[in-house]
Amino acid sequence: MCLTLLDAQMQAGPTPTVPTPFGEANRLSLAGCSGELIYLGARPGVGKTALGLECARRAAKYGVGVLIVSVK
């Protein structure tokens, strides 16, 4: 049963990704797939919120649902 599911997924091809606003990240396959959970972490004041909101805006533009959770 598992092999038939795997075979079907392989035949379907790669999972479509949601492009980021940054071409280099897309080229490096850092774009997210629908249904993925992506964590964004870094030191304070380096632009995590701006980056996350811009990526969420782009995903919403492509019709992908977005949930943003901010821990303070």
N, C-alpha and C positions, 0 to 999 in steps of 0.2 A: 504494500500500500504506500509506504513512504517513498519507494523508488518511483512510483508513477507520479506522485506529487512533485518530486524533485525534477523528474523528466519534463513535466508540464511547465514548471517554472523556467527550466533551461530553454525550452522551446519558445517561451513567450519573450525571451530576450531580457535586456537589462531593465531594471526598475526605473521609471521616469523620475527625474530629480526636479527639485524646485530651484531655479537659478538664483544665486545671490546677486546683489548689486555690484559685486566685485568680480571682474572677468578672470583674474588670476586664481581666485578661490574656486571658481567653476572649472577651470582648466585642471586644477589639482584634485578634482572630484570631492571637494569639500561641501558641495551643495547638498542639501538635505533631501531625503526621500519622504514622500507623504507618509505620515504615521510614525515618523521618527521622533524621539525625544532628544533634544539637543541642549546640553548644558553650556553655559558661557560663563567663564570665571577668569578673573584677573585682579590685580591690585586696585584699590580705590582710585577713582578719578581718571581712568584711562579710556573711558568711552564704551564700556560694556552695554549700558542702556541704549546709547545712540546706535551702536552696531546691531543690537538685538531688535530694536524697533524698526530699523531700516530693513533688516532681513524679514521680519514679520510683515511689514508693509508689502514687500515684494511677493512674499508667499500668498498673501491675501489677494493681491492683484491677479495671481494665477488661479484663484479660486480654492486655495487650500485653507482649511480652518486653522486658526492660530490661537494659542493660549499662552499668555505671558504671566509668569509668577515671579514676583520680586521679593526677596527676603532682605529685610532691613535689620 
